[in-house]
Amino acid sequence: NQRPRLQSPLIQDPEFTKLYHDFVRQVVRSNLEEDMLIFEHCPNLRIHLAGEKSLTSPRTDKDHQHSEAEINFWVPLTSCFGDASLWAESAPGKGNFHPFEVEPGQAVRFYGNQCLHFTRDNRTDSSRVSFDFRAIRMRDF
């Protein structure tokens, strides 16, 4: 059951774009210890409503021909926990899946190219809103 992909007006908003680019410049660059990055111009906005089925099955970004040099950043705009979160394994092939339990103002960095990640049926009373993007250090490009 494929859901249609919609381009959110939030993602197209110039003020959001400025904040996103500032976040990449100020937070992501220092986190990756790199002055020059390649990153997705337009992040992916994800909404997983309370009581809704899973949005994704377990996958790696490699399954979708993404570069092995990419590093994923996942940024919640709501509290994320349990079934109202993104789940991932801690290292490739570990299979020790856990939800990212984070609050707005926090971000998660993970290696989605090699680590399986997915969502579960959201059996909570909380909807999840988040955005995510991938970045590559110039030295890895």
C-alpha positions, 0 to 999 in steps of 0.5 A: 500500500503505497502512500502518495508523496506530498511536498509540504509547504513547510519544506518549501517555505523560505524561512524553514529553508533558512533555518534548515541551512543554518542547522546544517552549517552550525550543527551538522558541520561541527558534528561531522567535523567537516567544513564542506558538506554535500547535503539534501537541499530539501529534507524529507518531512515525515508524519506518522499519525497515532493509530496508523500502520507502519510507514516503512518496512525494514530497509537500508538506504543502500537498498535504494542505491544511496551512496555509502558515504551518506550519513543520516540525520533524523530530527523530530518535531514532536516527542518520539518514543516507542511505536511513535518513533523510528527504529534502527539497529545499533550497527550493521547486522546486529539486529538489536532494534531500538526506537530513537527516544528523543525530544524536539531540539534533539537530532539523531545521527545514524548510518542508514546506508548500512543499518536497517531502520523502519517504523512500527505500527503507531499504537500510541496516542501520539503522532510523530512529525519529523524531518530527515536528510543525508549528508556527505563529508567532502573528504568522503565524496 
